[in-house]
Amino acid sequence: ISLRNQPTLGPANAPVTIVEFADLECPTCAEMQQFIEQQLVPKYGNKVRIVFKEFPLVTIHDWALQAAIANECAYQLNPSTYFRYRSIIFQSQGMINSANIRQLLLDFGQRVGLNQLKLSVCMDSRASLPRVEADMHEGQKLGIMSTPTLFINGTPEIGLVPDRIYQLIDKALESAK
């Protein structure tokens, strides 16, 4: 799993690395984002580093790819905005559709401090599509079939099962001692 030049949260030297493959249109992925923000990071702090990968399920979600492109544009334009931008997309899933997605993605970008013109140019040119495709290709090679899929220090975990995720993190922390 490639960890270089990827959107991350937490220190690079954390004893536990969690890689999440997610679809921005996936309701369970939105719950995972909330879990990461409100429970996992507060509980483990600097002991975990989370690496985010785009895995839009294009056959079942009509705006997931467009959102993934915008998300990676946010990362390319200003990495510090990525996590907040992603969070707003997840929180807003219910109001997004194929007709309004472009304008909403630009509005969300403005909310997190991105230059709207630069974001618009990046989205319209699909400049970040190679990054999204690289994540998707990597996920396919790893056999990912659904989102969210986590790899906790290399151990795969599919879906949002907090107790199982905590067990895997605690086990990895124990091994790291």
HELIX and SHEET records of a PDB file:
HELIX    1   1 PRO A   27  PHE A   35  1                                   9    
HELIX    2   2 ILE A   36  LEU A   40  3                                   5    
HELIX    3   3 VAL A   41  TYR A   44  1                                   4    
HELIX    4   4 GLY A   45  LYS A   47  5                                   3    
HELIX    5   5 ALA A   64  LEU A   77  1                                  14    
HELIX    6   6 PRO A   79  THR A   81  5                                   3    
HELIX    7   7 TYR A   82  GLN A   91  1                                  10    
HELIX    8   8 GLN A   93  MET A   95  5                                   3    
HELIX    9   9 ILE A  101  ARG A  111  1                                  11    
HELIX   10  10 GLN A  116  SER A  125  1                                  10    
HELIX   11  11 LEU A  129  LYS A  141  1                                  13    
HELIX   12  12 PRO A  162  ALA A  176  1                                  15    
SHEET    1   A 5 THR A   8  LEU A   9  0                                        
SHEET    2   A 5 VAL A  48  GLU A  54 -1                                        
SHEET    3   A 5 VAL A  16  ALA A  22  1                                        
SHEET    4   A 5 THR A 149  ILE A 152 -1                                        
SHEET    5   A 5 THR A 155  ILE A 158 -1                                        
END                                                                             
